[in-house]
Amino acid sequence: MTTHREIASSCHCGNIALTVYWPGPGEMIPVRECGCGFCVKHGGRHTSHPEGRVDVRIADDTLVERYRFGTRTADFHICRTCGAEPLITSSIDGRLYAVVNVNCFDGVDADELVTSASDFDGEAVDDRLARRARNWIADVRFLTQD
């Protein structure tokens, strides 16, 4: 049985709140610093683990913008109140996958993050979706607010 570390995460105002269940306590967290125009302008630094899980709670869904660009195969969940983007999702073959923005993590030390540059420009759509299905969080749960 895999032990998971719980990581709290949210946009700045808390409208979009996540609990990330990261496999293996004490594991280093790989961070992809994307070179696309959107992520560069927003400082997006994302991570995922195919054996992880993310629970998403949205206080007011009317205050969440789902932004798509490029191949239009991913939704960037952006809080309209504070402008933060804590989560990206992609629906692949009827299943929802996600990556999370480590800049929105609470209580994670910078020395636990191993950052590398990534560039997916020119990647064919089928290859992109296959990569996401292999590497992104495959257990994504949108929960109702308590």
For each residue, the residues with C-beta under 8 A, 3 or more apart:
1:
2: 23 24 51
3: 23 24 25
4: 21 22 23 24 25 52 53
5: 21 22 23 24 25 26 27
6: 19 20 21 22
7: 19 20 21 22 105 106 107 108
8: 17 18 19 20 105 106 107
9: 17 18 19 20 86 100 101 104 105 106
10: 14 15 16 17 18 86 104 106
11: 14 15 16 17 79 81 82 84 85 86 104
12: 79 82 83 84
13: 79 81 82 84
14: 10 11 17 59
15: 10 11 58 59 60 63 64 79 81 82
16: 10 11 56 57 58 59 64 77 79 84 86 87
17: 8 9 10 11 14 56 57 58 59
18: 8 9 10 54 55 56 57 86 87 100 104
19: 6 7 8 9 54 55
20: 6 7 8 9 52 53 54 100 105 137
21: 4 5 6 7 52 53 54 55 139
22: 4 5 6 7 27 29 49 52
23: 2 3 4 5 27 49 51 52
24: 2 3 4 5 27
25: 3 4 5
26: 5
27: 5 22 23 24
28: 112 113 114
29: 22 47 102 108 112 113 114
30: 47 114 116
31: 45 46 47 102 113 114 115 116
32: 45 46 47 99 115 116 117 118
33: 39 44 45 115 116 117 118
34: 39 40 44 45 46 118 119 120
35: 39 40 117 118 119 121
36: 39 40 70 119 120 121
37: 40 41
38: 41 42 44 67 69 76
39: 33 34 35 36 42 43 44 45 46
40: 34 35 36 37 43 44
41: 37 38
42: 38 39 85
43: 39 40 103
44: 33 34 38 39 40 85 101 103
45: 31 32 33 34 39 101 102 103 113 115
46: 31 32 34 39 88 99 100 101 102
47: 29 30 31 32 99 100 102 113
48: 52 97 98 99 100 135 136 137
49: 22 23 52 137
50: 134 135 136 137 138
51: 2 23
52: 4 20 21 22 23 48 49 137 139
53: 4 20 21 137 139 140 141
54: 18 19 20 21 87 98 100 137 139 140 141
55: 18 19 21 141 143
56: 16 17 18 77 87 140 141 142 143
57: 16 17 18 142 143 144 145
58: 15 16 17 61 64 142 145
59: 14 15 16 17 63 145
60: 15 63 64
61: 58 64
62:
63: 15 59 60 79 80 81
64: 15 16 58 60 61 77 78 79 80
65: 77 78 79 80
66: 75 76 77 78
67: 38 75 76 78
68: 72 73 74 75 76
69: 38 72
70: 36 73
71: 74 125 128
72: 68 69
73: 68 70 90 125 128 129
74: 68 71 88 89 90 132
75: 66 67 68 88 89 90
76: 38 66 67 68 85 88
77: 16 56 64 65 66 85 86 87 88 89
78: 64 65 66 67 83 84 85
79: 11 12 13 15 16 63 64 65 82 83 84 85 86
80: 63 64 65 83
81: 11 13 15 63
82: 11 12 13 15 79
83: 12 78 79 80
84: 11 12 13 16 78 79 101 103 104
85: 11 42 44 76 77 78 79 88 101
86: 9 10 11 16 18 77 79 100 101 104
87: 16 18 54 56 77 98 99 100 101
88: 46 74 75 76 77 85 98 99 100 101
89: 74 75 77 96 97 98 140
90: 73 74 75 96 97 98 129 132 136
91: 94 95 96 97
92: 95 97 129 132 133
93: 133
94: 91
95: 91 92 133 138
96: 89 90 91 140
97: 48 89 90 91 92 132 133 136 137 138 140
98: 48 54 87 88 89 90 136 137 140
99: 32 46 47 48 87 88 136 137
100: 9 18 20 46 47 48 54 86 87 88 104 105 137
101: 9 44 45 46 84 85 86 87 88 104
102: 29 31 45 46 47 105 108 113
103: 43 44 45 84
104: 9 10 11 18 84 86 100 101
105: 7 8 9 20 100 102 108
106: 7 8 9 10
107: 7 8
108: 7 29 102 105 112 113
109: 112
110: 113
111:
112: 28 29 108 109
113: 28 29 31 45 47 102 108 110
114: 28 29 30 31
115: 31 32 33 45
116: 30 31 32 33
117: 32 33 35
118: 32 33 34 35
119: 34 35 36
120: 34 36 123 128
121: 35 36
122:
123: 120 127 128 131
124: 127 128
125: 71 73 128 129
126: 129 130
127: 123 124 130 131
128: 71 73 120 123 124 125 131 132
129: 73 90 92 125 126 132 133
130: 126 127 133 134
131: 123 127 128 134 135
132: 74 90 92 97 128 129 135 136
133: 92 93 95 97 129 130 136 138
134: 50 130 131
135: 48 50 131 132
136: 48 50 90 97 98 99 132 133
137: 20 48 49 50 52 53 54 97 98 99 100 140
138: 50 95 97 133
139: 21 52 53 54
140: 53 54 56 89 96 97 98 137
141: 53 54 55 56
142: 56 57 58
143: 55 56 57
144: 57
145: 57 58 59
146:
